[in-house]
Amino acid sequence: MARTPDPRTAPPIRWGILGAGGIAGTFADAVAEHTRAQLVAVGSRHRDRAERFATAHHIPTTHVGYRQLVEDPQVDAVYVATPHSEHKEHALLAIAAGKHVLVEKAFTRNAAEAQEVFDAARSAGVFVMEAMWTRFLPHVAALHQVVDAGEIGDVLSLIADHGQLLPHDPRNRLYAPELAGGALLDLGVYPVSFAHDFLGVPDSVTAVGQLTETGVDGQVSIVLGYGERTQASLTTTMWARTPTVAAISGTEGFISVAGSFYAPTSFRLQRHDGRVWTFENPGRKGLQYEAAEVARRVAEGVTESPLMTWDDTIQVMRTLDEVRRQVGVAYPGE
Ligand SMILES: NC(=O)c1ccc[n+]([C@@H]2O[C@H](COP(=O)([O-])OP(=O)(O)OC[C@H]3O[C@@H](n4cnc5c(N)ncnc54)[C@H](OP(=O)(O)O)[C@@H]3O)[C@@H](O)[C@H]2O)c1
């Protein structure tokens, strides 16, 4: 089967949305437009937010409180779309109610929390996956195909960048240590996960960062080392909009991935023998692919996706933990 089958061919599943924030709205639209899944309920801490979200996204049931959402018998799978600091608690809440769970990236604040969630999922026998949507996009499937086929030879270098000009507002969750803010967990997780996807677990992690006045990382540059001859150079910032491009280079050629490399996009493969190959972007929206992956795997009766395994998520979190240790960012209570 193709790695990114049409999301409309995935079996129906009934979603409950936990947290009526920004990305939850984008997810709801993508699911409604591009899959056969149903959005059956939304849970918010505030009645007015739940009702506004339900009206905007045509969701029949609203819950005030997340417990009520996860205990709703109509819900098969819960999409956790809260700040990073809350992911562990909200994922555990859904797992305890016997629900399958898709948890927004970064999966948790750190690797130890991720392990706790997966241990609970294993005991409960439910499906859990990090919502690292990039892994399920058509251009990423095509990238794996050409890299695995040896089109660029042995991979020696990977570069990836994710910078956004986010509002400079110390009250925003991105600036709040207690909500596990900072560029790394919001934006830098994409380049780090991309490197893990193509190169695996690094042998070494080296990071340099600059912090906000609130003590979270504003921007970070990371070098991951693999063996004697391969490196990934990754950058992230929440202080500037950057080209958000990526490149994978090998002994026989290189691939330039257009910005935004982590969203549906195109790429160009250029071999040293002069051959050139391009992949055209099939569309703008992309969250439906991860949603379809959940529906397919739940229908198969498995608890994890082979494209975003529990171990992959833990390894990415370990790299993020090491980066934060080096740049000097710890969240309260860690
Ligand atoms: N996949 C992507 O492209 C993408 C893009 C952006 C963000 N994200 C990820 O999605 C998650 C949420 O980001 P977002 O930008 O959607 O955030 P957001 O707009 O601030 O929404 C987060 C929601 O979480 C709920 N919440 C629960 N506890 C909270 C607390 N203590 N403080 C604040 N909000 C709390 C709130 O919903 P209620 O008030 O309704 O309960 C809030 O609306 C993060 O993990 C982020 O990294 C992913």
The ligand as an SDF file (V2000), in Angstrom:
LIG
                    3D

 48 52  0  0  0  0  0  0  0  0999 V2000
    0.2310   20.6980   13.7800 N   0  0  0  0  0  0  0  0  0  0  0  0
    0.4040   21.9910   13.6620 C   0  0  0  0  0  0  0  0  0  0  0  0
    0.5560   22.5260   12.5690 O   0  0  0  0  0  0  0  0  0  0  0  0
    0.3600   22.8500   14.8900 C   0  0  0  0  0  0  0  0  0  0  0  0
    0.2180   24.2360   14.7680 C   0  0  0  0  0  0  0  0  0  0  0  0
    0.1130   24.9990   15.9290 C   0  0  0  0  0  0  0  0  0  0  0  0
    0.1950   24.3910   17.1610 C   0  0  0  0  0  0  0  0  0  0  0  0
    0.3650   23.0410   17.2580 N   0  0  0  0  0  0  0  0  0  0  0  0
    0.4490   22.3770   18.5620 C   0  0  0  0  0  0  0  0  0  0  0  0
   -0.8810   22.2970   19.0700 O   0  0  0  0  0  0  0  0  0  0  0  0
   -0.8980   22.5000   20.4910 C   0  0  0  0  0  0  0  0  0  0  0  0
   -1.8040   23.6650   20.8140 C   0  0  0  0  0  0  0  0  0  0  0  0
   -1.3480   24.8080   20.1250 O   0  0  0  0  0  0  0  0  0  0  0  0
   -2.3340   26.0050   19.6720 P   0  0  0  0  0  0  0  0  0  0  0  0
   -1.4920   26.9350   18.9060 O   0  0  0  0  0  0  0  0  0  0  0  0
   -3.5630   25.4560   19.0850 O   0  0  0  0  0  0  0  0  0  0  0  0
   -2.6250   26.6430   21.1070 O   0  0  0  0  0  0  0  0  0  0  0  0
   -3.8460   27.5640   21.5550 P   0  0  0  0  0  0  0  0  0  0  0  0
   -4.4690   28.2300   20.3840 O   0  0  0  0  0  0  0  0  0  0  0  0
   -3.3550   28.3780   22.6820 O   0  0  0  0  0  0  0  0  0  0  0  0
   -4.9050   26.4860   22.0830 O   0  0  0  0  0  0  0  0  0  0  0  0
   -4.6250   25.6490   23.1530 C   0  0  0  0  0  0  0  0  0  0  0  0
   -5.9300   25.2790   23.8540 C   0  0  0  0  0  0  0  0  0  0  0  0
   -5.6060   24.4500   24.9500 O   0  0  0  0  0  0  0  0  0  0  0  0
   -6.5730   24.6000   25.9550 C   0  0  0  0  0  0  0  0  0  0  0  0
   -5.8880   24.6870   27.2590 N   0  0  0  0  0  0  0  0  0  0  0  0
   -5.9540   23.7530   28.2430 C   0  0  0  0  0  0  0  0  0  0  0  0
   -5.2230   24.0990   29.2870 N   0  0  0  0  0  0  0  0  0  0  0  0
   -4.6620   25.2990   28.9940 C   0  0  0  0  0  0  0  0  0  0  0  0
   -3.8260   26.1720   29.7200 C   0  0  0  0  0  0  0  0  0  0  0  0
   -3.3770   25.8760   30.9490 N   0  0  0  0  0  0  0  0  0  0  0  0
   -3.4560   27.3230   29.1200 N   0  0  0  0  0  0  0  0  0  0  0  0
   -3.8770   27.6220   27.8930 C   0  0  0  0  0  0  0  0  0  0  0  0
   -4.6920   26.8250   27.1460 N   0  0  0  0  0  0  0  0  0  0  0  0
   -5.0830   25.6780   27.7060 C   0  0  0  0  0  0  0  0  0  0  0  0
   -7.4020   25.8270   25.6180 C   0  0  0  0  0  0  0  0  0  0  0  0
   -8.6400   25.3580   25.1600 O   0  0  0  0  0  0  0  0  0  0  0  0
  -10.0140   25.5930   25.9630 P   0  0  0  0  0  0  0  0  0  0  0  0
   -9.9070   26.9350   26.5810 O   0  0  0  0  0  0  0  0  0  0  0  0
  -11.0140   25.4670   24.9060 O   0  0  0  0  0  0  0  0  0  0  0  0
  -10.1340   24.5100   26.9790 O   0  0  0  0  0  0  0  0  0  0  0  0
   -6.6550   26.4770   24.4720 C   0  0  0  0  0  0  0  0  0  0  0  0
   -7.5010   27.0640   23.5530 O   0  0  0  0  0  0  0  0  0  0  0  0
    0.5730   22.6470   20.8700 C   0  0  0  0  0  0  0  0  0  0  0  0
    1.0530   21.3630   21.2100 O   0  0  0  0  0  0  0  0  0  0  0  0
    1.2450   23.1270   19.5960 C   0  0  0  0  0  0  0  0  0  0  0  0
    2.6300   22.7970   19.5000 O   0  0  0  0  0  0  0  0  0  0  0  0
    0.4270   22.2710   16.1390 C   0  0  0  0  0  0  0  0  0  0  0  0
  1  2  1  0
  2  3  2  0
  2  4  1  0
  4  5  1  0
  4 48  2  0
  5  6  2  0
  6  7  1  0
  7  8  2  0
  8  9  1  0
  8 48  1  0
  9 10  1  0
  9 46  1  0
 10 11  1  0
 11 12  1  0
 11 44  1  0
 12 13  1  0
 13 14  1  0
 14 15  2  0
 14 16  1  0
 14 17  1  0
 17 18  1  0
 18 19  2  0
 18 20  1  0
 18 21  1  0
 21 22  1  0
 22 23  1  0
 23 24  1  0
 23 42  1  0
 24 25  1  0
 25 26  1  0
 25 36  1  0
 26 27  1  0
 26 35  1  0
 27 28  2  0
 28 29  1  0
 29 30  1  0
 29 35  2  0
 30 31  1  0
 30 32  2  0
 32 33  1  0
 33 34  2  0
 34 35  1  0
 36 37  1  0
 36 42  1  0
 37 38  1  0
 38 39  2  0
 38 40  1  0
 38 41  1  0
 42 43  1  0
 44 45  1  0
 44 46  1  0
 46 47  1  0
M  CHG  2   8   1  16  -1
M  END
$$$$
